[in-house]
Amino acid sequence: RLLQRLERLLKQAAAATGCDAAGMYLLDNDTTTLKLRASYGLPADRITAPARTLRGSRGDLESLVRDVVLIDDLRGTLATTWNSPEAFASGIVVKIEEDDLPIGTLWLWSKTPTDFDERDGAAAQLAALSLASELARASLHRERAKWNVTSTSIKTATQWQMRQLPPAMELAPGVVVDGWTESPRPWARSLHAWDVL
């Protein structure tokens, strides 16, 4: 479902900027390579292509510094200058970031040379924000699911510990046995005392 939402956003971004294709590339943990994670208007086999190196990818590098790069001509010698991952006539590259940390780039391509303007750049930036929001939402959903599993385990451990405590009972007149658990967490990790009073 996440991929479908991302592809829908890429399609809308392409329509808003008058482009024919779009691709979302995410950085690896070492920030050395970019991998295509979602696309619109590209052949289906592109998603399985190996990651490409960030080094020498001027379009990606400049977008990480300047937020958005409008490239009116991606043909001829300029194609090698910008190092576009796809062969198109013109394109837009936008930084995708999460909490002010770059996590990838959004490429939008046009089959014909296009004089992109500020509106196109602004629309592409809004699309990058939407993509980042979708990724953050999916991450939060996964974290919540993990927490639910952990929370259930903690409750089970807590209940088990409480069941291990003896019920307060009088062994003999004036002699009471009781158990007590002290911990700053829901389950005991520090002190478990058996008292005979």
C-alpha positions, 0 to 999 in steps of 0.5 A: 500500500505504501508503494501505491501511495508513493506512486500516486504522489509521483504521478501527481508531481509529474502532472503538476510540473508538466513532466512525463516521469518521476523517480524517488531515490533514497540514500543508503545508511552510509549516504554513498548510494541512491536506490530507486524505491518508487517511480512513475512513467519508467519501465518496471525493471528500473526498480530492481536496478542496482543502486547508483553512486552519489559521487559524481551525481551533480544533479543529486548533490546540488539538490541536497545543497540547494533544495531544488534544481531546475534543469532545462536541458539534459541532452548532449554534454549537459547530460553527463554534467548533471548525470541524470539517472534516466535519459530525458530532455529536461528535469527537476531534482529535489531534496527529500528530507526528514527532520532536516536530514536529507534521505534522498532525491526526487527526479521529475523528467520531461521528454521535451526541453522545458523552461521550468519556472519557480512554480514548477520548483515549488510544486516539486518541493511540495511533492518531496514533502509529501513523499517524506510524510508518507515515509515517516507515517509508514515508519511510525506505523511500524514502530507502533506495531513493534511497541504493541508487541513489546507492550503485550510482552511487558504486561505478560511478564508483569502479570507472571511476576505478580503471580509468583508473589506469595499471597499475604498469609499468617503462618502463625499468630503474629507471623505474616509472610508477604512478597514485594517487588520494587522497580522503576519499570512495569517489570521487576529488575532491581529488588524482589524481597520476601518478608517474614514479619 
